Amino acid sequence: MHVHWPQSPVVASIAALTLLLAACAPAASPAPAPAAPVAPAAPVAVPTPTPAILRPVPIAPTPAPAAAPATPTPSSAARRGGVLVAYTADLGRTLDPAQESSAVNQPVFASAFNRLTRIDASRLPKERVLIGDLAESWEAKAGGTEWQFKLRDGVTWSDGKPFTSADVKATLDRIMKPTGGIQPNFTSVLKIITAVDVPDARTVIIKTSKPAPWLGEVLMQPPASIVPAHIVAADQKALENKPVGTGAFMFKDWRKGVSVEWTRNDNYWNKPYPYLDGVKWVEIKEASTQFAAFRTGRVHFTGFATRGLEVSEIRTLKKEMPDARISEYSSTSIWILWMNNKSGPFKDARVRQAVAKAVNQKEVIDIALEGAGFQSDFSGDISLAWALPKAEQDKIPAIRGPSDKDIAEAKALMKDAGYGNGLTVNWLVADRPVYVSRYAVLSDQLSKIGIKTTTKTAAYPSEYVPALREGKFDMSDSAAVAAMYDPSALLDPWMKGGLENRSGFEDAKIAELFDKQGSITDPVERKKLMDQAQLRLWELAPSVPISIAKYFLALRPEVQGWTHPGVLRDNYMLETIWFKQ
């Protein structure tokens, strides 16, 4: 992962946009002398598998050194004031962090809340180290089945009420056992938790049914944002439209389909942050309008995960905008070609196996993604720690590229399944350029084995995500988003009841391997089980991994104080940002 610093002349103003996006000018007066920020908790090493990580993409957590990281020091040049304006393609259906599943929408509310843990943004992108957020420290006991968190003192909610351990318990309880009509995102992820005890106001003890070395990383995700017990006890849906958090910014206004506005929380516990007067997220659906808004200065920040900037747009910025900051970043999202295993022709494993022999990942990346991606197996990037050994990868047509022999075998499988004359299937396509581009390449590849496609286009995410979740497709392609780089999350989309099991696939052997690897802590032994599970997935082909996307985001030159995004969801906290005069 690299950060580019483009140097080129500024482009002339573009015609006014039809969508009005007011961006407040940054304040000129310098900030008062900042007090020292609250020191983060000592970093906690997250166990990683023994095999080396070959590509320097910080997806696997990096073991922390013995010494604590240096506390980030606010710049002496930092100025208070101004409103940061960022865009997203969809503001989402709710501002309740537990209920919003899309990475497109989560940044909109993330900086209004805190989690128990966070990634140390000051170390990104070179290192990915877990530190405390609302937790000052934590330790594992009872062989990794009991986690004790010590909470920060002096933290208050944006409505002035004190933050205590009861809020953490209420947060986790409402995710694990939802009531009041809410639909939390992490219920299946946190099902390993058996109890949440709060012996005092500053202590939380989380007990799990089996060792969970990955728990700290799950608890830094936006859906695990801590919410106020005194609010949700009265109404589980109260945060959907008017959130109350402990974060750097407080809720101001939500104009649905237009914008969400936040204002500075003057009582934020991590002084002297935030510097900004506020943050405004605006909804811009059309890609060219998004890019024009950034180039003309109507927005300062291209946002996270909306679609990423296209490679062609990056080239334009490098030529036209001096000092714009462009970052490349990855995620734990594996782009998957989904096949509906519950109904239609893909109930037959032979048809799925034929598809797996016809897909060419490198061609999809080179053509549809303009080279902005990494090849993937069912664990993600094929150069990372949990991937299959190279010798096994070389046997997989989708990874090495299908040969004439592979295509002939795929046609034979189709004939054996009763489709010697081919078949036509319905493909659900999201209305985003990259989805359309991938579809064009993949459908061409499948035509070589007699599979033709008709398409149904759906708005992303409002129409597309529900249709995918409900299985209203024969084929589609979208990301399977793992909460962390760990087999317990990476294999979840192929488990019965898995949060992102879009294919409806079930297999007792893979489920057995999944349960077994989750009950041991030895990374070498877990790797062996992970390899067995992956090989069986390639054999049964419930779906086909396509790639890991490489994302790009940009900030205008006046935006200062923000570090690299790291891996998607690592750094949504905007508290350190300030505007250069």
Residue pairs with C-beta under 8 A, 6 or more apart in sequence:
1 56
1 57
1 58
1 125
1 328
1 329
1 330
1 564
2 125
2 328
3 125
3 325
3 326
3 327
3 328
3 564
4 314
4 318
4 326
4 327
4 328
5 323
5 325
5 326
6 317
6 318
6 319
6 321
6 322
6 323
6 324
6 326
7 318
7 322
7 323
8 317
8 318
8 319
8 320
8 321
8 322
9 319
9 320
9 322
10 320
10 321
10 322
11 295
11 320
11 321
13 296
14 292
14 295
14 296
17 289
17 292
17 293
17 296
17 298
18 289
19 282
19 284
19 289
19 293
21 85
21 87
21 282
21 284
21 293
21 298
21 299
22 85
23 83
23 85
23 280
23 297
23 298
23 299
23 300
24 82
24 83
24 85
24 277
24 278
25 82
26 79
26 81
26 82
26 558
26 578
26 579
26 580
26 581
27 79
27 80
27 81
27 82
27 277
27 579
28 79
28 81
28 581
29 79
29 80
29 81
30 77
30 79
30 80
31 78
31 79
31 80
31 272
31 275
31 578
32 80
32 272
34 74
34 78
34 271
34 272
35 271
35 272
36 71
36 73
36 271
37 71
37 72
37 73
37 74
37 270
37 271
37 272
37 273
38 152
38 269
38 270
38 271
39 68
39 71
40 68
40 69
40 71
40 118
40 120
40 131
40 132
40 133
41 131
41 132
41 135
41 136
41 137
41 138
42 68
42 131
42 137
43 64
43 65
43 68
43 69
43 120
43 129
43 130
43 131
44 64
44 117
44 130
44 131
44 138
44 216
45 63
45 64
46 61
46 63
46 64
46 130
46 213
46 214
46 216
46 217
47 63
47 213
47 521
47 523
48 60
48 61
48 62
48 63
48 385
48 523
49 60
49 385
49 386
49 523
49 524
49 526
49 527
50 523
50 524
50 527
51 385
51 527
52 385
53 59
53 60
53 383
53 384
53 385
54 383
54 384
55 374
55 381
55 383
55 384
57 330
57 374
57 381
57 384
57 567
58 124
58 125
58 126
58 127
58 128
58 566
58 567
59 128
59 330
59 331
59 332
59 380
59 381
59 384
59 485
59 567
60 128
60 384
60 385
60 386
60 485
61 128
61 129
61 130
61 217
61 484
61 485
62 127
62 128
62 129
64 129
64 130
69 120
69 122
69 123
69 129
69 131
70 122
72 121
72 122
72 576
74 272
74 273
74 275
74 561
74 576
75 560
75 561
75 578
77 560
77 580
78 275
78 560
78 561
78 578
79 275
79 578
79 579
79 580
79 581
80 275
80 276
80 277
80 578
81 275
81 276
81 277
81 579
82 276
82 277
82 578
82 579
83 276
83 277
83 278
83 279
83 280
84 276
84 278
84 279
84 280
84 300
84 301
84 559
84 574
84 577
84 579
85 279
85 280
85 281
85 282
85 298
85 299
85 300
85 301
86 107
86 279
86 280
86 281
86 282
86 299
86 300
86 301
86 302
86 303
87 281
87 282
87 283
87 284
87 290
87 293
87 294
87 299
87 301
87 302
87 303
87 306
88 104
88 105
88 107
88 108
88 281
88 282
88 283
88 284
88 303
88 306
89 104
89 283
89 284
89 285
89 290
89 306
89 307
89 432
89 460
90 102
90 104
90 105
90 283
90 285
90 460
90 461
90 462
91 105
91 108
91 254
91 256
91 257
91 258
91 259
91 260
91 281
91 283
92 100
92 102
92 104
92 105
92 108
93 100
93 105
93 462
94 100
94 239
94 240
94 241
95 108
95 109
95 112
95 239
95 240
95 241
95 242
95 243
95 251
95 254
95 260
96 182
96 227
96 237
96 239
96 240
96 243
97 106
97 109
97 110
97 113
97 222
97 223
97 224
97 225
97 227
97 239
97 243
98 171
98 174
98 175
98 182
98 184
98 185
98 186
98 223
98 225
98 227
99 182
99 183
99 184
99 185
99 240
100 106
100 109
100 185
100 222
100 223
101 185
101 223
101 465
101 499
102 461
102 465
103 304
103 305
103 331
103 333
103 481
103 568
103 569
104 305
104 306
104 461
105 461
106 222
106 223
106 305
106 569
106 572
107 222
107 281
107 303
107 304
107 305
107 572
108 260
108 281
109 222
109 225
109 243
109 245
109 260
110 222
110 225
110 247
110 572
110 573
111 247
111 248
111 249
111 262
111 279
111 572
111 573
111 574
111 575
112 158
112 243
112 245
112 247
112 248
112 249
112 250
112 251
112 262
113 222
113 225
113 226
113 227
113 243
113 245
113 246
113 247
114 133
114 134
114 155
114 225
114 226
114 245
114 246
114 247
115 133
115 134
115 219
115 220
115 221
115 222
115 224
115 225
115 226
116 132
116 133
116 134
116 135
116 138
116 149
116 168
116 204
116 216
116 219
116 220
116 224
116 226
117 130
117 131
117 132
117 133
117 135
117 138
117 216
117 217
117 219
117 220
118 130
118 131
118 132
118 133
118 220
118 573
119 128
119 129
119 130
119 131
119 220
119 566
119 570
119 571
120 127
120 129
120 130
120 131
121 563
121 564
121 566
121 570
121 571
121 573
121 576
122 563
123 129
124 563
124 564
124 565
124 566
124 570
124 571
125 327
125 329
125 564
125 565
125 566
128 566
128 567
128 570
130 216
130 217
130 220
132 138
132 152
133 220
134 151
134 152
134 155
134 163
134 168
134 226
134 246
135 149
135 150
135 151
135 152
135 204
136 150
136 151
136 152
137 149
137 150
138 147
138 148
138 149
138 150
138 216
139 147
139 148
140 146
140 147
140 213
141 147
141 148
142 207
143 211
144 208
144 211
144 212
144 213
144 521
145 207
145 208
145 209
145 210
145 211
145 212
146 205
146 206
146 207
146 208
147 205
147 206
147 207
147 208
147 212
147 215
147 216
148 203
148 204
148 205
149 168
149 203
149 204
149 205
149 206
150 202
150 203
151 163
151 164
151 165
151 168
151 201
151 202
151 203
151 204
152 163
152 269
153 202
154 269
155 162
155 163
155 246
155 269
156 162
156 163
156 246
156 267
156 269
157 163
157 228
157 244
157 245
157 246
158 244
158 245
158 246
158 247
158 250
158 251
158 265
158 267
159 228
159 231
159 244
160 267
161 228
161 230
163 226
163 228
163 246
164 198
164 201
164 202
165 198
165 200
165 201
165 202
165 203
165 204
166 198
166 201
166 229
167 226
167 227
167 228
167 229
168 196
168 198
168 204
168 226
169 196
169 197
169 198
169 204
169 229
170 227
170 228
170 229
170 232
170 233
171 224
171 225
171 226
171 227
171 229
172 190
172 193
172 196
172 206
173 196
174 182
174 184
174 227
174 232
174 236
175 184
175 185
175 186
175 187
175 190
175 223
175 224
176 187
176 190
176 191
176 193
178 184
178 187
178 236
179 236
180 235
180 236
180 237
181 236
181 237
182 236
182 237
184 223
185 223
185 499
186 218
186 221
186 223
186 224
186 483
186 499
188 492
188 497
188 498
188 499
189 218
189 483
189 489
189 492
189 499
190 218
190 224
192 208
192 209
192 210
192 212
192 518
193 206
193 207
193 208
193 209
194 207
194 208
194 209
195 205
195 206
195 207
196 204
196 205
196 206
196 207
197 204
197 205
197 207
198 204
198 205
199 205
206 215
208 215
210 518
210 519
211 518
211 519
211 520
211 521
212 488
213 486
213 521
214 484
214 486
214 488
214 489
217 483
217 484
217 486
218 224
218 483
218 484
218 489
220 569
221 483
221 569
222 569
222 572
225 245
226 246
227 239
227 244
227 245
228 244
228 245
231 238
231 239
231 244
232 238
232 239
241 254
242 251
243 251
244 251
246 268
246 269
247 265
247 268
247 573
247 575
248 264
248 265
248 268
248 270
248 273
248 274
248 573
248 574
248 575
249 262
249 263
249 264
249 265
249 274
249 276
249 278
249 279
249 574
250 262
250 263
250 264
250 265
251 262
252 261
252 262
252 263
252 278
253 259
253 260
253 261
254 260
254 261
257 283
258 282
258 283
259 280
259 281
259 282
259 283
260 280
260 281
261 278
261 279
261 280
261 281
262 278
262 279
262 280
263 277
263 278
264 274
264 276
264 277
264 278
265 274
268 274
268 575
270 575
273 575
273 576
274 574
274 575
274 576
274 577
275 561
275 575
275 576
275 577
275 578
276 574
276 577
276 578
276 579
279 574
281 303
282 293
282 299
284 290
284 293
284 299
287 307
287 310
287 432
287 433
290 302
290 306
290 307
291 309
291 313
291 316
293 299
294 300
294 301
294 302
294 554
294 556
295 316
295 317
295 320
295 321
297 556
300 555
300 556
300 558
300 559
301 553
301 554
301 555
301 556
301 559
302 309
302 553
302 554
302 555
303 553
304 551
304 553
304 565
304 568
304 572
305 331
305 551
305 568
307 432
307 433
307 434
308 372
308 434
308 549
308 550
308 551
308 552
308 553
309 317
309 326
309 552
309 553
309 554
310 370
310 433
310 434
310 552
311 370
311 371
311 372
311 552
312 370
313 552
314 326
314 552
314 554
317 324
317 326
317 554
318 326
321 556
321 557
322 557
323 557
324 554
324 555
324 556
324 557
325 554
325 555
325 557
325 559
326 552
326 553
326 554
327 552
327 553
327 554
327 564
327 565
328 550
328 551
328 552
329 550
329 551
329 552
329 553
329 564
329 565
329 566
329 567
329 568
330 374
330 381
330 548
330 549
330 550
330 551
330 567
330 568
331 479
331 481
331 548
331 549
331 551
331 567
331 568
331 569
332 380
332 481
332 482
332 483
332 484
332 485
332 489
332 490
332 567
332 568
333 479
333 480
333 481
333 482
333 548
333 549
333 568
334 376
334 378
334 380
334 479
334 480
334 482
334 490
334 545
334 546
334 547
334 548
335 373
335 376
335 438
335 477
335 478
335 479
335 545
335 546
335 547
335 548
335 549
336 477
336 478
336 479
336 480
336 493
336 502
336 543
336 544
336 545
336 546
337 355
337 359
337 442
337 475
337 476
337 477
337 543
337 544
337 545
337 546
338 468
338 473
338 475
338 476
338 477
338 478
338 502
338 503
338 543
339 346
339 351
339 352
339 355
339 474
339 475
339 503
339 541
339 542
339 543
339 544
340 346
340 471
340 473
340 474
340 475
340 503
340 504
341 347
341 352
341 503
341 504
341 505
341 542
342 471
342 503
342 504
343 471
344 425
344 474
345 351
345 417
345 419
345 423
345 425
345 474
346 352
346 355
346 425
346 474
346 475
346 503
348 417
349 540
349 541
350 413
350 414
350 416
350 417
351 413
351 414
351 417
351 419
351 423
352 540
352 541
352 542
352 543
353 410
353 413
353 539
353 540
353 541
354 409
354 410
354 411
354 413
354 414
354 417
354 449
354 451
355 410
355 446
355 449
355 451
355 541
355 544
356 397
356 398
356 538
356 541
356 544
357 397
357 398
357 402
357 406
357 407
357 409
357 410
357 413
357 449
358 397
358 402
358 406
358 407
358 410
358 445
358 446
358 448
358 449
358 451
359 397
359 398
359 402
359 442
359 445
359 446
359 544
359 546
360 397
360 398
360 401
360 402
360 445
361 375
361 376
361 398
361 399
361 545
361 546
361 547
362 375
362 401
363 401
363 441
363 445
364 373
364 438
364 441
364 442
364 546
364 547
365 371
365 372
365 373
365 374
365 375
365 547
367 437
367 441
368 434
368 437
368 438
368 440
368 441
369 434
369 437
369 438
369 547
369 549
369 550
372 549
372 550
372 552
373 547
373 548
373 549
373 550
374 381
374 382
374 383
374 547
374 548
374 550
375 381
375 382
375 399
375 547
375 548
376 382
376 545
376 546
376 547
376 548
377 387
377 388
377 393
377 396
377 399
377 534
377 538
377 545
378 490
378 491
378 494
378 533
378 534
378 537
378 538
378 545
379 386
379 387
379 388
379 487
379 490
379 530
379 534
380 386
380 387
380 482
380 485
380 490
380 548
381 387
381 548
382 388
382 393
382 399
384 485
385 485
385 527
386 485
386 486
386 487
386 490
386 527
386 530
387 393
388 396
388 531
388 534
388 535
389 531
392 531
392 535
393 399
393 400
394 400
396 538
397 403
397 406
398 544
398 545
398 546
402 410
407 448
407 449
410 449
411 449
411 450
414 420
414 422
414 423
414 449
414 450
414 451
419 450
420 450
421 450
422 450
422 451
422 452
423 450
423 451
423 452
424 451
424 452
424 453
424 454
425 451
425 452
425 453
425 454
425 474
425 475
426 453
426 454
426 455
426 456
426 473
426 474
426 475
427 439
427 443
427 453
427 454
427 455
427 456
427 473
427 474
427 475
427 476
428 455
428 456
428 458
428 464
428 467
428 468
428 472
428 473
428 475
428 476
429 435
429 436
429 439
429 455
429 456
429 457
429 458
429 476
430 457
430 458
430 459
430 460
430 461
430 464
430 478
431 457
431 458
431 459
431 460
431 464
432 460
434 549
435 460
435 477
435 478
438 477
438 546
439 453
439 455
439 477
442 477
442 546
443 453
446 453
453 475
456 473
458 464
458 467
464 478
467 473
468 476
468 478
468 502
469 502
471 502
471 504
476 502
477 546
478 502
479 549
480 493
480 500
480 502
481 500
482 489
482 490
482 492
482 493
483 489
487 514
487 517
487 518
487 526
487 529
487 530
487 533
488 514
488 517
488 518
490 530
491 510
491 514
491 530
491 533
492 498
492 499
492 500
492 501
493 499
493 500
493 501
493 502
494 501
494 503
494 505
494 507
494 510
494 537
494 542
494 543
495 501
495 510
495 511
495 514
496 506
496 511
502 543
503 542
503 543
505 540
505 542
505 543
507 536
507 540
507 542
509 536
510 533
510 536
510 537
513 529
513 530
513 532
513 533
513 536
514 533
516 529
517 525
517 526
517 529
517 530
517 533
520 526
551 568
553 565
555 562
557 580
558 579
558 580
559 577
559 579
559 580
560 577
560 578
560 579
560 580
561 576
561 577
561 578
562 571
562 574
562 576
562 577
563 571
563 576
564 571
565 571
